[in-house]
């Protein structure tokens, strides 16, 4: 028969559930605030007390994806009537959409968003790939000065990135890597590589060496054993490491602000610049932030099965 929980245990479980719900709501409250502000009318974005119930609209997203200028005179009623609904929303805010012929001019947000995807995905793949090979070497072979080398790798994470931003800018300007995708990819890969090596070494240490030894006895080469035996076992660790490396590269602000200007600028330094005309347009900034959160949320959701086990996989040493 199954053991019946005591009243004290049931009360403790209920308290724990309530505590988890409260903490979850606290962590989700900024996300809700950003999402709600993105769908609010501009006049309700900064009301005191905050407006909770409102009629959602997508004007902020229209502003985010179009180039606009302030109206110098009232729009002609016939022009307003013939305009599509989304353009009427812009007219209602005292602005007009810039056009090339009859097509609206897109803002720089889509290109900045694409730059973020390119740099974050590429740097994550490189950092996790090189980190996995390096961690495997440290885990399986005796290397002279191993602890010193591991400490040297870790030391690259000891300074906040903003401290070396100016020296990196001067260096990049000399070699011509400012405002380039390759420049950001190299930098993000270098900063994520130490994190990747240390995290993956813990995962590699937990994979029994006997698996590889059996494969070698069966005639596998070392590389074949790595790809066919070790790598599948390390999938959980690779997924967890990739999530953290992607988040770090995706959210990076200081280097993107200093080292890029137009061609390779990512979304983090671009979003705060959408201040609008007159007062700060917080709805447009919130819309850009809301869309910027989606790739990380989707990526983490897809790897959720590996993430929980991955963050604790290397915590226990034999």
C-alpha positions in Angstrom: 0.0 0.0 0.0 1.2 3.5 -0.8 2.2 5.6 2.2 -0.3 8.3 3.1 1.2 11.7 3.5 0.9 13.2 7.0 -1.1 16.4 7.5 2.1 18.3 8.1 3.6 17.0 4.9 0.5 18.0 2.9 0.6 21.5 4.4 4.3 21.8 3.6 3.6 20.7 0.0 0.8 23.3 -0.4 3.0 26.1 1.0 5.8 25.1 -1.5 3.3 25.2 -4.4 2.1 28.6 -3.3 5.7 29.8 -3.0 6.6 28.5 -6.5 3.5 30.2 -8.0 4.4 33.5 -6.3 8.0 33.4 -7.4 7.0 32.5 -11.0 4.6 35.4 -11.1 7.3 37.8 -9.9 9.7 36.6 -12.6 7.0 36.8 -15.3 5.8 40.2 -14.3 8.4 42.1 -16.4 7.5 40.0 -19.4 3.9 40.8 -18.9 4.7 44.5 -18.6 6.7 44.5 -21.8 4.0 42.6 -23.7 1.1 44.7 -22.4 3.0 47.9 -23.2 3.6 46.8 -26.7 -0.1 46.4 -27.4 -1.2 49.6 -25.5 -2.1 52.9 -27.1 0.7 55.4 -26.7 -1.3 57.6 -24.4 -1.8 54.7 -21.9 1.8 53.5 -21.8 2.9 55.8 -18.9 -0.4 56.4 -17.0 -0.3 56.6 -13.2 -1.7 54.3 -11.9 -0.9 51.9 -14.7 -3.7 50.9 -17.0 -4.4 47.2 -16.8 -7.6 46.9 -18.9 -7.4 48.4 -22.4 -8.3 47.8 -26.0 -5.2 46.1 -27.6 -3.8 47.5 -30.8 -0.8 46.9 -33.1 0.1 50.5 -33.8 3.5 50.1 -32.0 4.5 47.2 -34.3 3.5 49.2 -37.4 5.7 52.1 -36.1 8.5 49.6 -35.4 8.6 48.3 -39.0 8.1 51.6 -40.9 10.0 54.8 -41.4 7.9 57.9 -40.4 8.1 61.6 -40.1 6.0 64.1 -38.2 3.0 65.6 -40.0 3.5 69.4 -40.8 -0.2 69.9 -41.6 -3.4 67.9 -41.2 -3.8 65.0 -43.6 -6.2 65.4 -46.5 -9.5 63.6 -45.7 -9.5 61.9 -49.1 -6.0 60.7 -48.6 -6.9 59.4 -45.1 -10.0 57.6 -46.4 -8.0 55.8 -49.2 -5.1 54.8 -46.9 -5.0 51.2 -45.6 -6.0 50.7 -42.0 -2.4 50.4 -40.7 -1.4 53.7 -42.3 -4.5 55.4 -40.8 -3.1 54.4 -37.4 0.1 56.3 -38.2 -1.9 59.3 -39.3 -3.9 59.2 -36.0 -0.6 59.6 -34.1 0.3 62.7 -36.0 2.9 61.1 -38.3 3.0 59.8 -41.9 4.8 56.8 -43.4 7.7 57.5 -45.8 7.3 55.7 -49.1 9.2 54.8 -52.2 6.5 55.2 -54.9 3.5 53.5 -53.3 5.5 51.1 -51.1 6.3 52.0 -47.5 9.9 52.3 -46.4 10.8 49.6 -43.9 12.7 50.7 -40.8 16.1 49.2 -39.9 14.6 46.9 -37.3 14.3 43.8 -39.6 18.0 44.1 -40.6 19.1 44.6 -37.0 17.1 41.6 -35.9 18.6 39.5 -38.7 22.1 40.7 -37.6 21.4 39.4 -34.1 20.3 36.0 -35.5 23.4 35.7 -37.7 25.9 36.7 -35.0 24.2 34.8 -32.1 23.6 31.5 -34.0 27.1 31.4 -35.7 29.0 32.3 -32.5 27.0 29.7 -30.5 27.7 27.0 -33.0 31.4 27.9 -33.0 31.8 28.2 -29.3 29.9 25.0 -28.5 31.7 23.1 -31.2 35.2 24.2 -30.2 34.3 24.0 -26.5 33.1 20.4 -26.9 36.4 19.3 -28.6 38.5 21.1 -26.1 36.6 19.8 -23.1 36.9 16.2 -24.5 40.7 16.7 -24.7 41.0 18.0 -21.1 38.7 15.2 -19.9 40.3 12.2 -21.6 44.0 13.0 -22.0 46.8 13.9 -19.5 47.9 17.4 -20.5 50.9 19.1 -18.9 49.7 22.1 -16.9 46.1 21.2 -17.3 44.9 23.2 -14.3 46.9 26.2 -15.3 45.5 26.1 -18.8 41.9 25.7 -17.5 42.5 28.7 -15.2 43.8 30.7 -18.1 40.7 29.9 -20.2 38.5 30.8 -17.3 40.3 34.1 -16.7 38.9 35.5 -19.9 35.5 35.7 -18.1 36.9 37.5 -15.0 36.5 41.0 -16.5 33.2 42.5 -17.5 33.1 43.0 -21.3 32.7 46.8 -21.0 36.2 47.0 -19.5 37.8 45.8 -22.7 35.3 47.4 -25.1 37.6 50.4 -25.8 40.8 48.4 -26.4 38.8 46.0 -28.6 37.4 49.0 -30.6 40.9 50.3 -31.2 42.2 46.9 -32.2 39.2 46.3 -34.5 39.6 49.7 -36.2 43.2 48.9 -37.1 42.4 45.5 -38.6 39.2 46.7 -40.3 36.7 44.6 -38.3 34.5 47.4 -37.0 30.8 47.2 -38.1 31.2 43.7 -39.5 29.5 40.4 -38.8 32.7 38.5 -38.7 34.1 40.9 -36.0 31.1 40.4 -33.7 31.1 36.6 -34.3 34.8 36.3 -33.4 34.3 38.4 -30.3 31.2 36.6 -29.1 32.8 33.2 -29.8 35.9 34.1 -27.8 33.9 35.3 -24.8 31.6 32.2 -24.9 34.4 29.7 -25.5 35.7 29.7 -21.9 32.2 29.2 -20.6 31.6 26.4 -23.1 34.8 24.6 -22.2 34.2 24.6 -18.5 30.6 23.6 -18.7 31.3 20.8 -21.3 34.2 19.4 -19.3 31.8 18.7 -16.5 29.6 16.8 -18.8 32.5 14.9 -20.4 33.8 13.8 -17.0 30.4 12.2 -16.3 30.5 10.0 -19.4 32.2 6.7 -18.5 35.4 6.0 -20.3 34.5 2.4 -20.6 32.1 3.2 -23.4 35.0 4.5 -25.5 37.4 1.7 -24.5 34.8 -0.9 -25.6 34.5 0.9 -29.0 38.2 1.1 -29.4 38.5 -2.7 -28.7 35.8 -3.2 -31.4 38.1 -1.5 -34.0 36.8 2.1 -33.8 39.3 4.9 -34.2 39.4 7.6 -31.5 37.4 10.1 -33.7 34.9 7.4 -34.6 34.4 6.6 -30.9 34.0 10.4 -30.2 31.3 11.0 -32.8 29.4 7.7 -32.4 29.7 7.1 -28.7 30.7 10.3 -26.8 28.8 12.9 -28.7 25.4 11.2 -28.5 25.9 10.8 -24.7 26.9 14.5 -24.4 23.8 15.8 -26.3 22.2 17.0 -23.0 25.2 19.0 -22.1 25.6 20.4 -25.6 22.0 21.5 -25.6 22.3 23.2 -22.2 25.6 24.9 -23.1 24.1 26.1 -26.4 21.1 27.7 -24.6 23.4 29.7 -22.3 25.8 30.7 -25.0 23.0 31.8 -27.3 21.4 33.9 -24.5 24.7 35.6 -23.8 25.4 36.4 -27.4 21.8 37.4 -28.1 21.6 39.9 -25.2 25.1 41.4 -25.5 24.9 45.2 -25.6 28.2 46.9 -24.9 30.3 45.5 -27.8 27.4 45.8 -30.3 27.0 49.4 -29.3 30.7 50.4 -29.6 31.9 48.1 -32.4 28.9 48.5 -34.8 27.1 51.4 -36.4 25.0 50.4 -39.3 25.9 47.3 -41.4 26.3 44.8 -38.5 24.5 46.5 -35.7 22.3 44.1 -33.7 18.9 44.7 -32.1 19.9 45.5 -28.5 21.6 48.9 -29.2 18.9 49.7 -31.9 15.8 49.2 -29.8 16.4 52.0 -27.3 17.0 54.4 -30.2 13.3 54.2 -31.2 12.4 57.1 -29.1 9.8 58.5 -31.5 8.9 62.1 -32.0 8.3 64.4 -29.0 8.1 62.2 -25.9 9.7 58.8 -25.7 7.5 56.2 -27.5 7.6 53.4 -25.0 5.1 51.3 -26.9 7.4 51.1 -29.9 10.4 50.2 -27.7 8.3 47.6 -25.9 7.2 46.1 -29.3 10.8 45.8 -30.4 11.7 44.2 -27.1 8.8 41.8 -27.2 9.8 40.5 -30.6 13.4 40.3 -29.5 12.5 38.0 -26.6 10.7 35.4 -28.9 13.8 33.6 -30.4 15.3 32.9 -27.0 12.0 31.8 -25.6 11.4 29.5 -28.7 15.0 28.1 -28.6 14.8 27.4 -24.9 11.4 25.8 -25.2 12.6 23.5 -28.0 15.5 22.3 -25.8 13.5 22.2 -22.5 13.8 18.4 -22.4 17.6 18.6 -22.2 17.9 21.8 -20.2 16.9 20.7 -16.7 19.1 17.6 -16.7 21.9 19.4 -18.5 22.3 22.1 -15.8 22.9 19.5 -13.1 24.5 16.7 -15.2 28.1 17.6 -14.2 27.4 18.6 -10.6 28.2 15.3 -9.0 31.8 14.0 -9.0 32.7 10.3 -8.5 
